Amino acid sequence: MKTLTTLALGALLSLGVSAAWAHEYKLGTLEIAHPWSRATPNGAPVAGGFTTITNSGAVADRLLAAASDVSDRVEVHEMAVIDGVMKMRPLDKGIEIPAGGKLELKPGSYHIMFIGLKKPFVKGDRVKGQLSFEKAGKIDVEFEVEEMGMKMNPPAGHGTGH
């Protein structure tokens, strides 16, 4: 009986830990999975913000803007190779999240750009921000700061558990 109680307690604790590490947000039909950024070197003027946004609804929505007080301004950006040259540009009309689809904000593609950083991003910290959507409205999120070399969206449950 004692072993069964110990196993049950262990299972409950592990569920609580994975739920705390999941770091996901829900706004209407949108799910924002593990917003993250990379640690930055001292003096870096910019940082990127990344996440995957899933739209389980029957109508498309649009990520219009982002905001944060950690930098002078925040923009929704696209990075693309055009005629063999890598170019980055703000997307003034945002990015569509298709009905029943996903929008992946990741390095080398669509992303949030923090411009004019007020201080470096440090691994393990969380950066407060806000995402604004055309239909769903606004939601406060935290971007978990990962290691400097992170190249892709970490799996759900990855992180420091802050």
Phi, psi and chi 1 to 4 in degrees:
 res  aa     phi    psi   chi1   chi2   chi3   chi4
   1 MET       -  -41.0 -178.6   68.3  171.2      -
   2 LYS   -61.9  -39.8 -174.9  175.5 -179.5 -178.0
   3 THR   -63.5  -42.8  -56.8      -      -      -
   4 LEU   -62.0  -42.7 -174.3   57.0      -      -
   5 THR   -63.3  -42.9  -56.3      -      -      -
   6 THR   -63.0  -43.1  -56.6      -      -      -
   7 LEU   -63.7  -43.5  -73.5  172.9      -      -
   8 ALA   -62.7  -43.9      -      -      -      -
   9 LEU   -62.9  -43.1 -179.5   59.4      -      -
  10 GLY   -61.0  -42.3      -      -      -      -
  11 ALA   -63.6  -43.3      -      -      -      -
  12 LEU   -63.4  -42.5  -74.7  172.9      -      -
  13 LEU   -63.9  -41.0  -73.3  173.7      -      -
  14 SER   -67.7  -34.1   68.5      -      -      -
  15 LEU   -63.7  -42.4  -74.5  174.3      -      -
  16 GLY   -64.0  -39.9      -      -      -      -
  17 VAL   -67.2  -45.7  168.4      -      -      -
  18 SER   -67.4  -32.7   63.0      -      -      -
  19 ALA   -66.4  -38.4      -      -      -      -
  20 ALA   -68.6  -34.7      -      -      -      -
  21 TRP   -82.0  -14.3  -76.8   -0.8      -      -
  22 ALA   -59.7  -41.0      -      -      -      -
  23 HIS    56.1   56.8 -173.6 -150.8      -      -
  24 GLU  -123.2  155.9  -65.4 -179.9   -9.0      -
  25 TYR  -130.2  149.7  -58.8   86.3      -      -
  26 LYS  -129.6  133.3 -173.8  130.3  173.6   80.3
  27 LEU  -140.2  103.5  178.4   64.8      -      -
  28 GLY    60.2 -123.6      -      -      -      -
  29 THR   -90.9    5.0   62.0      -      -      -
  30 LEU   -99.3  137.6  -58.6  179.3      -      -
  31 GLU  -121.1  124.9 -177.4  178.4  -57.4      -
  32 ILE  -105.5  112.4  -60.8  110.1      -      -
  33 ALA   -99.9  121.8      -      -      -      -
  34 HIS    41.4   69.0 -170.1   74.3      -      -
  35 PRO   -59.6  136.5  -19.6   30.1      -      -
  36 TRP  -148.5  164.8   66.9  -78.0      -      -
  37 SER  -142.5  174.7 -174.8      -      -      -
  38 ARG  -102.4  150.3  -68.7 -177.6 -178.1  129.2
  39 ALA   -60.9  147.6      -      -      -      -
  40 THR  -119.3  149.7   59.0      -      -      -
  41 PRO   -72.1  157.5   15.8  -19.1      -      -
  42 ASN   -55.3  136.1  -73.2  -25.3      -      -
  43 GLY    85.4   -4.9      -      -      -      -
  44 ALA   -63.7  132.4      -      -      -      -
  45 PRO   -84.6  -17.1   28.8  -32.4      -      -
  46 VAL  -138.1  161.8  -61.7      -      -      -
  47 ALA  -149.7  156.3      -      -      -      -
  48 GLY  -105.2  152.6      -      -      -      -
  49 GLY  -120.7  138.1      -      -      -      -
  50 PHE  -136.1  153.2  -45.5  103.4      -      -
  51 THR  -174.6  172.5 -171.5      -      -      -
  52 THR  -118.7  129.6  -61.2      -      -      -
  53 ILE  -113.2  120.2  -56.4  167.8      -      -
  54 THR  -105.8  131.7  -57.1      -      -      -
  55 ASN  -109.0  106.0 -178.9   -3.4      -      -
  56 SER   -88.3    2.8   61.8      -      -      -
  57 GLY   -83.1  173.9      -      -      -      -
  58 ALA   -92.2   -0.9      -      -      -      -
  59 VAL  -127.9  137.9  177.7      -      -      -
  60 ALA   -64.7  152.5      -      -      -      -
  61 ASP  -127.7  179.8 -155.3  -23.8      -      -
  62 ARG  -144.7  128.5 -177.8  171.8  -71.7  -83.4
  63 LEU   -76.8  113.0  172.6   62.7      -      -
  64 LEU   -93.7  -39.7  -65.0  174.7      -      -
  65 ALA  -160.1  167.1      -      -      -      -
  66 ALA  -138.1  156.4      -      -      -      -
  67 ALA  -145.7  152.5      -      -      -      -
  68 SER  -167.6  154.2  179.2      -      -      -
  69 ASP   -97.4   11.0   61.4    2.1      -      -
  70 VAL   -86.1   -7.2  -60.3      -      -      -
  71 SER  -145.2  166.4   59.8      -      -      -
  72 ASP   -63.7  -37.3  -65.6  -25.7      -      -
  73 ARG  -153.1  163.8   65.6 -175.8 -160.0  -87.9
  74 VAL  -134.9  133.4 -176.0      -      -      -
  75 GLU  -132.4  153.1  -62.8  175.3  -11.1      -
  76 VAL   -86.9  124.9  176.4      -      -      -
  77 HIS  -125.1  161.5  -95.9 -132.6      -      -
  78 GLU  -128.6  137.1  174.5 -176.1   33.5      -
  79 MET  -115.7  129.5 -177.7 -179.4  -75.4      -
  80 ALA  -148.7  156.0      -      -      -      -
  81 VAL   -95.0  118.5  177.4      -      -      -
  82 ILE  -121.9  119.6  -58.8  169.3      -      -
  83 ASP    52.6   42.0  -63.3  -33.7      -      -
  84 GLY    77.9    3.5      -      -      -      -
  85 VAL  -116.8  129.3  177.8      -      -      -
  86 MET   -74.6  125.5  179.0  137.9  -27.2      -
  87 LYS  -128.0  146.3  -64.0 -174.3  178.8 -171.7
  88 MET  -122.8  139.3 -166.2  175.2  -31.4      -
  89 ARG  -150.9  148.1   66.7 -176.4  176.9  107.3
  90 PRO   -72.6  148.1   21.2  -26.2      -      -
  91 LEU  -108.5   92.3  -62.3  173.1      -      -
  92 ASP   -61.6  -24.9  -61.9  -29.2      -      -
  93 LYS  -100.1    7.6  -64.6  179.5 -179.1  176.8
  94 GLY    77.3 -162.5      -      -      -      -
  95 ILE  -134.1  132.2  -49.5  167.6      -      -
  96 GLU   -73.3  141.1 -177.7  175.5  -76.1      -
  97 ILE  -112.5  106.1  -53.1  137.1      -      -
  98 PRO   -64.1  151.4   15.3  -19.5      -      -
  99 ALA   -57.8  131.3      -      -      -      -
 100 GLY    67.2   16.9      -      -      -      -
 101 GLY  -127.6 -168.8      -      -      -      -
 102 LYS  -131.3  153.0  -70.0 -177.6 -179.3 -178.2
 103 LEU  -121.3  121.4  167.9   62.8      -      -
 104 GLU  -106.0  116.1 -160.4  169.5  -11.2      -
 105 LEU   -94.0  116.4  -58.0  178.8      -      -
 106 LYS  -149.5  160.5   61.6 -175.2  179.6 -179.8
 107 PRO   -55.4  137.6  -26.6   36.0      -      -
 108 GLY    81.0   11.1      -      -      -      -
 109 SER  -147.6 -143.7 -176.9      -      -      -
 110 TYR   -66.1  144.6  -64.2  120.7      -      -
 111 HIS  -165.6  169.5   59.0  -81.4      -      -
 112 ILE   -95.0  135.1  -57.4  -62.0      -      -
 113 MET  -115.4  117.5 -171.7   66.3  136.2      -
 114 PHE   -89.8  116.5  -60.4   94.8      -      -
 115 ILE  -115.3  130.0  -58.0  167.7      -      -
 116 GLY    77.9   56.2      -      -      -      -
 117 LEU   -57.4  137.1  -64.2 -179.4      -      -
 118 LYS   -84.4  -21.7  -63.8  178.0 -179.5  174.5
 119 LYS  -161.2  160.0   66.9  176.7 -167.0  167.1
 120 PRO   -63.4  151.5  -17.1   27.5      -      -
 121 PHE   -85.4  129.1  -74.1   10.2      -      -
 122 VAL  -112.9  131.1  176.9      -      -      -
 123 LYS   -50.3  132.2 -176.9 -179.3 -172.6  -63.1
 124 GLY    96.7  -18.5      -      -      -      -
 125 ASP   -77.6  167.7  -75.8   -6.0      -      -
 126 ARG  -123.2  135.5  -68.9 -140.8  176.7  173.5
 127 VAL  -105.5  119.6  174.7      -      -      -
 128 LYS   -76.3  139.3  -68.0 -178.8 -174.3 -132.7
 129 GLY  -153.7  177.8      -      -      -      -
 130 GLN  -138.9  135.3 -175.0  178.7   72.9      -
 131 LEU  -108.7  138.5  -58.0  176.9      -      -
 132 SER  -118.3  128.2  -61.6      -      -      -
 133 PHE  -116.7  149.0  -61.9   91.5      -      -
 134 GLU   -59.3  -45.5 -176.0  175.4   59.4      -
 135 LYS  -103.8  -43.1  -66.3 -176.0  174.7   74.5
 136 ALA   -75.4  -22.3      -      -      -      -
 137 GLY    98.1 -148.0      -      -      -      -
 138 LYS  -113.2  149.8  -64.2  179.8 -179.3 -177.0
 139 ILE  -144.1  137.4 -173.7  168.0      -      -
 140 ASP   -82.5  133.8  -67.8  -30.1      -      -
 141 VAL  -134.8  168.6  -61.5      -      -      -
 142 GLU  -125.5  130.0  -69.5 -176.4  -24.2      -
 143 PHE   -90.9  116.8  -66.9   84.3      -      -
 144 GLU   -77.6  129.5 -174.6  163.8  -13.4      -
 145 VAL   -84.9  117.3 -180.0      -      -      -
 146 GLU   -97.5 -178.4  -57.8  -74.7   -7.4      -
 147 GLU   -64.3  157.6   61.5 -167.9   63.6      -
 148 MET   -57.3  -38.1 -143.0  176.0  -84.6      -
 149 GLY   -88.5    4.2      -      -      -      -
 150 MET   -56.4  128.2 -175.8   70.1   71.6      -
 151 LYS  -110.9  -16.3  -64.7 -167.5 -173.4  -53.9
 152 MET  -140.9  166.0   56.5 -168.0  -60.2      -
 153 ASN   -62.3  123.7  -72.8  -15.9      -      -
 154 PRO   -66.1  153.4    1.6    2.3      -      -
 155 PRO   -66.5  154.9   23.3  -30.8      -      -
 156 ALA   -55.6  139.9      -      -      -      -
 157 GLY    93.5  -11.0      -      -      -      -
 158 HIS   -81.1  141.9 -179.0  -88.4      -      -
 159 GLY   143.1 -174.3      -      -      -      -
 160 THR   -91.7  -12.0   60.2      -      -      -
 161 GLY    77.6   19.9      -      -      -      -
 162 HIS   -65.3      -  -71.8 -101.9      -      -
